[in-house]
Amino acid sequence: MNNFVQRVMIAFAGVFALSVVAIFVYFFWWQRPEQRCEALGNWWDPNGRVCAKPIFLPNITHRPIGAKRGAASVQPADARP
């Protein structure tokens, strides 16, 4: 009977150790990248697990900040940067 108790105790210790390792693996390989990405101010995509940097719209359109779309489209093409 004493051997049986010893085996059960070792089995429970093994299951506990595997559970702790699984929790650390989940945190460092699954949860931590999301936290790092959001701490940098980027956007996290949970479906593709991708960290994307937001793009400022005036950098793409070359409009001045705060300009409306209609006002910017009335300017001649040579006046745009």
C-alpha positions as CSV (number, residue, x, y, z in Angstrom):
1,M,0.0,0.0,0.0
2,N,2.9,2.4,0.8
3,N,4.2,1.9,-2.8
4,F,0.9,2.9,-4.2
5,V,0.7,6.1,-2.2
6,Q,4.3,6.9,-3.3
7,R,3.4,6.4,-7.0
8,V,0.2,8.5,-6.7
9,M,2.2,11.3,-5.0
10,I,4.8,11.3,-7.8
11,A,2.0,11.2,-10.5
12,F,0.3,14.3,-8.9
13,A,3.7,16.1,-8.6
14,G,4.3,15.4,-12.3
15,V,0.9,16.6,-13.4
16,F,1.4,19.8,-11.3
17,A,4.8,20.4,-12.8
18,L,3.5,19.9,-16.4
19,S,0.6,22.3,-15.6
20,V,3.0,25.0,-14.4
21,V,5.2,24.6,-17.5
22,A,2.1,24.8,-19.7
23,I,1.0,28.0,-18.0
24,F,4.4,29.6,-18.5
25,V,4.5,28.5,-22.2
26,Y,1.1,30.0,-22.8
27,F,2.1,33.3,-21.2
28,F,5.4,33.7,-22.9
29,W,4.6,32.4,-26.4
30,W,0.9,33.4,-26.6
31,Q,0.1,36.2,-24.3
32,R,3.4,38.2,-24.0
33,P,3.7,39.2,-27.7
34,E,0.3,40.8,-27.5
35,Q,1.2,42.8,-24.4
36,R,4.5,43.9,-25.9
37,C,2.8,45.0,-29.2
38,E,0.1,47.0,-27.4
39,A,2.7,48.6,-25.1
40,L,4.5,50.0,-28.1
41,G,1.2,51.6,-29.3
42,N,0.7,49.2,-32.2
43,W,-2.3,47.1,-33.2
44,W,-2.6,43.4,-32.4
45,D,-4.4,41.1,-34.8
46,P,-5.4,38.0,-32.7
47,N,-6.4,36.0,-35.8
48,G,-3.1,36.2,-37.6
49,R,-1.1,37.0,-34.4
50,V,0.5,39.9,-36.2
51,C,1.7,43.2,-34.6
52,A,0.9,46.0,-37.1
53,K,1.9,49.6,-36.9
54,P,-0.9,52.2,-37.6
55,I,-0.2,54.5,-40.5
56,F,-1.0,58.2,-40.1
57,L,-3.4,59.1,-42.9
58,P,-1.8,62.5,-43.9
59,N,1.5,60.6,-44.6
60,I,-0.4,58.7,-47.3
61,T,-2.6,61.4,-48.8
62,H,-0.1,64.3,-48.3
63,R,-2.9,66.5,-47.1
64,P,-2.2,69.0,-44.3
65,I,-3.4,67.8,-40.9
66,G,-7.0,68.8,-40.3
67,A,-7.8,69.6,-43.9
68,K,-11.1,68.4,-45.2
69,R,-11.2,66.1,-48.3
70,G,-13.1,68.7,-50.4
71,A,-10.7,71.5,-49.6
72,A,-7.7,69.5,-50.3
73,S,-9.1,68.3,-53.7
74,V,-9.7,71.9,-54.9
75,Q,-6.0,72.8,-54.7
76,P,-4.1,72.6,-58.0
77,A,-2.0,69.5,-58.5
78,D,1.3,71.5,-58.6
79,A,0.6,73.1,-55.2
80,R,0.5,69.7,-53.4
81,P,3.7,68.5,-51.9
